[in-house]
Amino acid sequence: MTVNVALIGAGSVGQRHASNLQRLGVRITSVTDAQPAAAERLARGLDAPAFTDPDTALDRTEADAVYVCVPPFAHGPGERAALARNLPLFVEKPVGLGRETAEEIGVLVGAAGVITGTGYHWRCMDAMDHARNLLAEAPALLASGYWLDKRPPVPWWGRVDRSGGQVVEQLTHILDTARFLLGEVVEVYAAGVRGATAADTLPADGEPDDVDDATAATMRFASGAVATLAATSVLAAKHRAALHTVSPGLYLELSEAGLSSFDGTSRMDLACGEDPRVAVDREFIQAVRGERENTRAPYAEALRSHRLGCAIAESARTGLPVKLPEERSAAPGAAP
């Protein structure tokens, strides 16, 4: 079965998914982007028509599923167009700028009952289930998460009203991984600092960046475990993106490179096999084909992780702790 996909978003992330999907035997039937030149450039290489409006693209071309790969501020129209037609939906992270649009789409997803996938590809790493099994035997008491990186070279990223900030746009991978492994978070407290960004890095429009240059946060889980988080975008290159956990007699370190564990006598290193960025696409397409029941990163789970990121951003902005409603993950584990 050849799956026909309508691609919404022609930036670097959309291009990556298009390349993965082609290798998986998927046919891209349309490319939509608010920037006509970007849509046409990518569509030309895929031998597909280009559009600037999702509804028009879905009305004029065939699609078995829709990929929405847009910046945080642009979520909404593509998802609504797909769900209005009851089409399986893949949404790149973060699933919104703030909570309003993401919550709306969450309600629509629940009503449509369609297959969904999201860009939380860390869940698709070979080592993730192994880490979860280890923590089931020795529950974590403490975790430390890091996203220590440079500023992405896209003009919208430095603006909170366009990206949501580093916690929402980048650290969200670590938040989702922490939820997957340790369960739900019930309270957060965060603080941020701004001012390290050099004046000569102002974007062309002259508007200064207003995202925090560094953020530190603490989280308390429903299990009683606690975690610390650190994020910065002022480095010259990406240094670390990882989650470490501490359990009685067990230390784990998980990153995109794989999993390391130490039990006091021996160390085990498990390298990442298949690229999780490819695996997340493969799983979604398999679900669309009916070869698996669901994906490991459905929209409902992505929405919970997004709520957590928004809570941390709110705490950093207000200087106050933020409590999250206690809820149970609907689908935290691997689908069959």
PyMOL commands that set and color helices and strands:
alter all, ss='L'
color gray80, all
select helices_A, chain A and resi 12-23+36-46+54-60+72-74+77-84+100-112+121-124+126-137+160-163+166-169+172-182+199-201+276-289+299-318
alter helices_A, ss='H'
color red, helices_A
select strands_A, chain A and resi 4-8+27-32+50-51+65-68+89-91+116-118+142-148+185-193+214-221+226-232+240-247+250-255+258-262+267-271+322-323
alter strands_A, ss='S'
color yellow, strands_A
deselect
rebuild
show_as cartoon
